[in-house]
Structures are given as structure tokens and as C-alpha cells.
Amino acid sequence: MLSVTAVKQLGSFRLDVRFDAPTPGVVALFGRSGSGKSTVVNMIAGLLTPDSGRVALDGKILVDTQARVDLPPERRHIGYVFQDARLFPHLNVAANLKYAQKRAGTPYVSEEEVVGLLSLESLLARRTHQLSGGERQRVAIARALLSQPRLLLLDEPLAGLDDVRRDELLPYLETLRDHLAIPMVFVTHRFDEVLRLATHIVLMEAGTTIAEGNVGHMSLNAHLRALIGVDEVGAIIEGTVIDVDPATHLTKVRVGHGELHVTSDGLTRGTMLRIQVLARDIIVSTEFPQHLSVRNKLAGVVTSLDGDGDSDLVTIDIGATSIMARITKAATQELALRVGMPVWALVKAVSLRGRSFNAKA
């Protein structure tokens, strides 16, 4: 568990945060620019001391102002990856990695493993000025990992990259999440990065934490809806591949007590997937749908109806998980929707957001 309770006054800005995130996993600090996300990771790292509060990682106290405990950064065994890679320009990639190992704690991951996970083999002899932005960030992540940290902090590591380089780096971060049991705190203001990487979301606004929880739970949170906008509202659900048609690339995925059909390559039975179903892509029916081109039909029960401007958001329990539909208020009235009512959800589009988190034991 990563437990953070901290208050800090910085000029006119006041930070007052509190959250408890399970470990291992990827905690996304998500919010608008200026909400205090970087200040939080700086306090976790020991670069900034809270005026009052306590930070603990898996039972080890990093700072406790009441008990007058404040471990210096070098004793916290935390890796930090900044927006800019901060590599040593006079050293090549291999030497940058060697430097990190000189200052490392008890080894749990080898240089060979890190180099392989981040595909750095062809870069080892290069100087840092010969690297692209994405390559520099991969080296920075590798250097942080080779310090053998108990926690990895990533402060918007993709912010300085164009979309092409960002899309190149994201799969590497997913690989680290799935192959290493090291907890991570990932700072971002882009929700698509949260969807790809996070297992736990902490929402921040104006220096405070306004909500937190696992990705599926938070995808239905009203505070999150206000941050990401109408077009991105929807449920994040997890499913298991139960059948694959190699001829059509059509994959059948078990979600709740229903099934979704998605188009994807390279999946096998038993693969766990994270799926995004946007509220605008769901049609609600009170009768069993027939003679329609929509392949994905999920039976469920209405659990909530929330007004959202000119439309309503309908949350539907499909068995151990929920999805959300955006429909007009007129449709709500015509269908006479109410909590507890059985309905069918017709899903027009499904977006795969990567394999589910599966920490190494």
C-alpha cells in the first residue's frame, strides 16, 4: 500500500491530499495542469517536505511530520523519471546505466532484463544526443529501474513527445507494468494514457484529491466525467478472450454475464483485456433486439439514472461489472426507464485499451 496524507503551502497554492493505493500496480495521478500532481510526487520522492502529513510505502514510513521522521531521498530507494530525461550527456547509454547500478540497492532486476524489456540493445554505444526523444525516455526509465527502486515515479514522461514517439513508448511502459512487480506512480493530464496504464486512479483538482479508486470504478465517476469531457465518458471493463476466429480476426470476449465481439490480431484464449465502451456508443432497448446489424447485445439491469445537461446517463449492471449509456431525456421518458428495470444494451463500438494488469508475483 502507498499511503499519502500531506498538506503543503506554496505561496498562494495550498496542497491538501490524501489517498491509499494498492501495491503493486500503477497509480495514475490525473488532473488538469496546476492541480498539484508533480508536487505530490516530489513529496513522495523526498524532494519536498510537507508542512504536515505522512507518506508510507508498504508499511515503511518515508515521512511523518508528527513523529519527526523524514528520510532523505537517497534512503527512500525511489526511482524518478522526469519529463526531460536528464541523462549524462558526456556518457553513452551503457555508461548511463552503469552509473545507476553503482548507487543501487539490493538487486532484483538485472541490466540484461531491463535492456531487453526496453529494447535498448542497439542503443548502448550511442551518446545521448544521438537518441530520439522516445529513446532518451526509455534510457531514463532503464536507469531509474537499475537503481533497484521500491517505487518508480514517472512525472509526465510522455509530455515532451509527439504523438508518434508517445505511441512508441506506451507499449514499453505496459511491458514494465506487466513483467515487474514494482509499484509505479504515473503523473498525466491525458486520459488515454490513464486507460492504457493505470490500475488505480487518483483524481486531483486545485490541490486536493477529489476521488480515487480502481479504473473500472472510476470510469463511472461523476468527477472524472467533468474532467475528460462528454466524448470520453464511458465504462472501462475487463474481459476474457473465449474464442478467436483466425479467418475474420473476430474475437469473442466474456464480460460480466455477456459477450462482446471485437476485431483484433494476436489474441489467444484466456487473454485478459481492458475494454472501453463509450456511453455515446450504446443504444438502450427494453425488448430483446432482433434483425439488427449490431452484433454486441448485453442483457443488464438499470442501477442509476443521472441527468447530464440535455441527456441522461444510464448505468447498467451486466453482471459483476457495469456500463454506461448516454441517451436523450425524451428517450428516458418514452422507454419509462427506472432503477431495477431489465434492459438490453446494444454496443455500436468497442475500444481495446490493452491487456489487463497482471503483476508478477
HELIX and SHEET records of a PDB file:
HELIX    1   1 LYS A   37  ALA A   45  1                                   9    
HELIX    2   2 PRO A   73  ARG A   76  1                                   4    
HELIX    3   3 VAL A   93  LYS A  102  1                                  10    
HELIX    4   4 GLU A  111  LEU A  117  1                                   7    
HELIX    5   5 GLU A  121  LEU A  123  5                                   3    
HELIX    6   6 THR A  128  GLN A  130  5                                   3    
HELIX    7   7 GLY A  133  LEU A  145  1                                  13    
HELIX    8   8 ASP A  163  HIS A  179  1                                  17    
HELIX    9   9 PHE A  191  LEU A  197  1                                   7    
HELIX   10  10 VAL A  215  MET A  218  1                                   4    
HELIX   11  11 ALA A  222  ILE A  228  1                                   7    
HELIX   12  12 VAL A  230  GLU A  232  5                                   3    
HELIX   13  13 ALA A  279  ASP A  281  5                                   3    
HELIX   14  14 LYS A  329  LEU A  335  1                                   7    
SHEET    1   A 5 PHE A  13  ALA A  21  0                                        
SHEET    2   A 5 LEU A   2  LEU A  10 -1                                        
SHEET    3   A 5 SER A  52  LEU A  57 -1                                        
SHEET    4   A 5 LYS A  60  ASP A  64 -1                                        
SHEET    5   A 5 VAL A  69  ASP A  70 -1                                        
SHEET    1   B 6 ILE A  78  VAL A  81  0                                        
SHEET    2   B 6 LEU A 151  ASP A 155  1                                        
SHEET    3   B 6 MET A 184  THR A 188  1                                        
SHEET    4   B 6 VAL A  26  GLY A  31  1                                        
SHEET    5   B 6 HIS A 200  GLU A 205  1                                        
SHEET    6   B 6 THR A 208  ASN A 214 -1                                        
SHEET    1   C 5 GLY A 258  THR A 263  0                                        
SHEET    2   C 5 LEU A 250  VAL A 255 -1                                        
SHEET    3   C 5 GLY A 234  ASP A 245 -1                                        
SHEET    4   C 5 MET A 272  LEU A 278 -1                                        
SHEET    5   C 5 SER A 351  ARG A 355 -1                                        
SHEET    1   D 5 ILE A 282  SER A 285  0                                        
SHEET    2   D 5 PRO A 342  VAL A 347 -1                                        
SHEET    3   D 5 ASN A 296  ASP A 308 -1                                        
SHEET    4   D 5 SER A 311  ASP A 317 -1                                        
SHEET    5   D 5 SER A 322  THR A 328 -1                                        
END                                                                             
